């Protein structure tokens, strides 16, 4: 028995020597990749894998690469750039590819499941890091058995369900921070015995046996190792009744599972121990007993597991730094170091599996732009634009190095085969539009076809080459010739009509303004006279007649302006959400008085609804009022007028029916023409119905007329009132309503225009800005008793007066020479000296758009001409009252709060600046009003008027009040005595401080301190 064992040892020794003599079998050559895409720019490649098609996959710090023998592709970069997938940002470590193409990719910060076919990627978080940097999800090894993915990490071993990505179990994890990939809990290698429910796991601090059924864990250790953590095994190789490990400093170690013991076999037995030569990066089985190994400094060698002998081989110098060896399907062994890739010259290991050679197309480029990587995209049908007619393909026969001589050919659109002379590239220029097919094949030197690949793509045909487009062009050319003839005739006429329309609109607008100003001067005094109690009846009737005709003139001016705007497209819808039924009802009710005067039977039928309604209130008011006034006007005494309002299917139905003469068929065709009147002897100029037709059309509605002569007439208006009937630009928020207040009682007198009023500070200052002298004089009569009135004849003069005198309120016209009211408002509201002054704008321009423009400039109110005297007086008084309330609020505040008393952002900025100055200077007794004026950049009068308006105090009173408020706070919270409080807030005289304090707080400082002292 002993002799047989000796003979076996001699045989195994001879076998090892026989292998070493075949040294050319184990020689390695360097592989140069023509297009490496960055693969060879990294330190080393830690893992190689060849798939069933002969494609080599490898991983580096930069990610996962796919190499077909000619070019390499960075999978991570392509998926993130072209498909915006999250496939990790840290260095790649390991990967595993399933048969169905699913890639499990492990990197420093996590695990990713990548589906190349569906172009999806999911990150699987195994553990949550306690603190950065995150090493708890550092993936070290992956293996898939059935439906379970075994994941070795820097923090233990995880079992993951490959279908739902859920963690099934985890072993040997640590609750503390993992600061490095080689932590005590790093699982770099493991071996699974599924039938025994056992996982053998190597970790730096020991070798573990895990029972996955009971979760029992057994720990084994190497005793008396020359360095810490000797169990960092790079691989676990099953052996008879044990395992063999390439280690990180102990050479080859064997573990006997029966004896539960380790045996160590160093690489240099007769030399003093050094760790580096005993670092064995990898072991690849050649026969049942012989392994190809790679050791640091020593390079490649053979190891006999029975005799434990090493035989070192000729090795490229870079491989002596330690490399990982990975065999492919054909038995060739691959390795990498410092960006250089090496492959064995001949097959070394046993042939694992056969592979199928394919034509692998990596790049589909059109007009120098990458459109697809067909081999990754599963060879899709590619669509190109009409300009992309130059195509470049890059391809290779997988495992092409195994063939001595390869000839590539291509066939385009079933034409004859052409040989490809360029190196693994095919350039197709000036391709025809439509569908194209390219067939590429590889043959050996005997003409045998090794593999072929078909690609299809479509180049869209330019629309201008289609028959439909050509036909349309011919028809279009003939139409253009005809229309040019017509256009040349109508061009001059159209241009002239447009010019006439523009001149007409400008004329009507200017006339409207010129009419409104004198009408204001007429209606104001007339209104004052009517209110006199000592007026005779005849005089009252005459004044009321004047007032009615003044209002009628104003109405005609408004109608002319409105119809002109509607005709030229200047009028825009301003749709708001309101309840239209009560809106129309209130208008209709106002006509009861007129109907009673003519003894008419006036009936209103309204059908209430809760439906949401959207409409232009101004247009609806004009339409309803015009139709009802016409009906009452043309109905004989004791006749009937019937108003009917209801909503149906999102539309308003409004009809007005009246008895009377009626309208003939001939007249009905002209009734909506401008200036047409059925009865020329009646009042009016015939623009009412023309106007409402224009307005209803603008509102996307219709108006129809029915009439039976000598019986009745009925107008029916149908208008959409649902929100979706209007564009976004036509819908506007409702303008705030103006509340009315009772007028002030005051006697007035007329002031001389040229007279300069004497300025005293017991009355507010009012500035009137208008280019019309009569308007200035007329408005001033309302206010001279209670206000100091200043007058300016244009916007620039008004700005100068406002800056010089700082008035309490300004009334300004809008349309003026030099600078208009909008410019005046902009200038004053953006100047710190005048931003607080309330401004009321007066204008002859009507409409919500003009009102909105005025309010946007910062104007505090907006009144149309002609205006009622009482309304103007109340608005002025209310704006002054608002300022007074803010002044009262200021006096109640201990600390100046800009947002609380500021009206505008400019005021808020001024008060912020003022508060900063006071915080810095207030405690200085030498701080004076002149100092404050200089720091604020204002004159003393301007600062006085500004502070008076905002706080109700003069400049000196304001500074004193701020000092006293600060003193009151100190008295409440500080332990210092009364004199020190006075000095700390800027009072040098204790008696004067006590006097001022008592005047403001109605008690002495000491009494105040006792009353408010807390704690």
ABEGO torsion letter per residue (X at the ends): XAAAAAAAAAAAAAAAAAAAABAAAABBBBBBBABAGGAAABABBABBBBBAAGBBBBBBAAEBBBBAGABBBBAAAAAAAAAGBBAEABBBABBBBBAAGBBBBBBAAEBBBBBAAAGBBBBBBABBBABOBBAAABBABBBBBEABBBBBBABEBBBBBAAAGBBABBBGBBABBBABAABAABBABBBBBAAAGBBBBBBAAEBBBBBAAAGBBBBBBBBGBABBGAABBABBBBBBGEBBBBBAGAEBBBBBAAAGBBBBBBABAABBBBAAAABBABBBBABAABBBBBBBGAEBBBBBAAAGBBBBBBBBAAAAAEBBBBBBAAGBBBBBBGGBBBBBABBABBBABBBBBBBBBABBBBGGBBABBAAAAGGBBBBBBAABABBBBBBBBBGAAABABBBBBBBBGGBBBBBBABBGBBBBBGBBBEBBBBBBBBBBAAGBBABBBBBBBBBBBBAAABAAAAAAAAAAAAAAAAAAAAAAAAAAAAAAAAAAAAAAAAAAAAAAAAAAAAAAAAAAAAAAAAABAABBAAAAAAAAAAAAAAAAAAAAAAAAAAAAAAAAGABBBBBBBBBAAAAAAAAAAAAAAAAAAAGBBBBBBBBBBABBBBBBAAAAAAAAAAAAAAAAAABBBGBBBBBBBBBBGGBBBBBBBBBEAEBBAAAAAAAABBGBBABAABBEAGAAAAAAAAAAAAAGBBBBBBBBBGBBBBBBBBBBABAAABBAAABBBBBBBBBBBBBBBBBBBBBBAABBBBBBAABBBBBBBBABAAAAAAAAAAAAAABBBBBBABAAAAAAAAAAAGBABBBBBABBBGBBAAAAAAAAAABAAAAABBBBBBBABBEAAAAAAAAAAGBABBBBOBBBAAAAAAAAAAAAAAAAAAAAAAAABABBBAAAABABAAAAAAAAAAAAAAAAAAABAABBAAAAAAAAGBBAAAAAAAAAAAAGBBAAAAAAAAAAAAAAAAAAABABBAAAAAAAAGBABAAAAAAAAAAAAGBBAAAAAAAABBX
